[in-house]
């Protein structure tokens, strides 16, 4: 009876410590951690709790842990050869979490796949694409390929190219396109928008319009800027050239 009461008491102490650790993790200030790091800490504490509980229960039944560790060592070697990919993803996951190159809610591009990050785990990162498909990306892929995070910085730049006819006065074209950013409410003034000539194309003069905006306003800014460019060019009576094909029919 005393052994049973002692076992229950020790288990209760372990459980209380487990709950206190989880509560302490939840109270960590948001500025000192990230949601994914908090999730990893909770999962680690959870696994430690289960491990300690299992070891303690086995010791109550007089099971020698040395035999288990020996069998586990042999099995671990066999499993290690069969799970090299998982181990690689696990180690890569530690780099992904500690590096801080992405967080939940970021829009990323990895290996040609674009989506919003839903979860960052030790083995993989789970995202959903803009057409709402779930994509699971192994952490080793993120480490070994180029990662583009469109949400990492608060602001980003958008550049659009437009072609104007060779008959257009170049200074007039610059003045007209310089008015386009002001028509877009999401465009910010610092850094300032810019317009420049980018080359001589096959059908017209190539010009570039560059604006800065909040990263979350990408889609609205892109639509507004296209509309504004077309509007200012129409007002200035500047033609956007396009390729033409002439067909001649020869009579014999």
Residue, then its C-alpha position, 0 to 999 in steps of 0.5 A: x500500500x505504501x509503495x502504491x501511495x508513493x508511486x501515485x504521489x511521484x506520478x502526481x509530482x511529475x504531472x504537476x511539473x509537466x503542467x507548470x512547464x507548459x504554463x511557463x511556456x505559454x507566458x513567454x512574451x511574444x517579442x521573445x519567441x515565435x509561435x513555431x518555437x513555442x509549439x516546439x517547446x511544448x512538444x519537447x516537454x510533452x515527449x519528455x513527460x511521456x518518456x519519464x512516465x514510461x521509464x518510471x512505470x517500467x521501474x515499478x515493475x522491476x524491468x531492467x532498463x539496461x536490457x531495454x537500452x541495449x535492444x534499443x541501441x541495436x534497433x536504433x542502428x537498424x532504424x537509422x540506416x532506414x530513416x536517413x531522410x527523416x534524420x536529415x529533415x529533423x536536423x534541417x528542421x532545427x536549422x529552419x526553426x532557429x534561423x528564423x527565416x520564416x514564420x507562420x503566416x508568411x508567403x514563401x516560394x520554395x522549389x517553384x511552389x508558392x504558398x502561405x505557411x500554416x505550420x513549421x514542424x521538425x520534419x517539414x513545413x506545411x503551407x497552403x497555396x493560393x488555390x487552397x491546396x495543402x503542400x508539405x515541404x520537407x525541411x531538407x528541401x528548404x535548407x538545400x534550395x533557395x527560399x524566397x520569403x515575400x513577407x520577411x520585410x515589412x515593405x517590398x517593391x513592385x516593378x512593372x514594364x510598359x512599352x510606348x510608341x517610338x513616336x512618343x515624346x520621351x519627356x512626355x512619357x516620363x511625366x505621364x508615368x510619374x503620375x501613376x503611383x499617386x493614383x494608387x492608395x497603397x503606394x508609400x512615398x518613402x522610398x519614393x516611386x521611380x520611372x525610367x527608360x529600360x531599353x529600345x524594344x522591337x515595337x516601342x520604347x520600354x519603360x519601368x515603373x517601380x513603387x514601394x508598398x506594405x507587403x500585405x498590399x501586394x495584390x491591390x497595389x499590382x491591380x491599382x498600378x496597372x489601372x493607373x498606368x493605362x489611365x495616365x497614358x490614355x490621358x496623355x494620348x500615348x499609345x501602347x504598341x503591339x506586334x502586328x502581322x501583315x498578310x499578303x495574298x499573291x495572285x498568280 
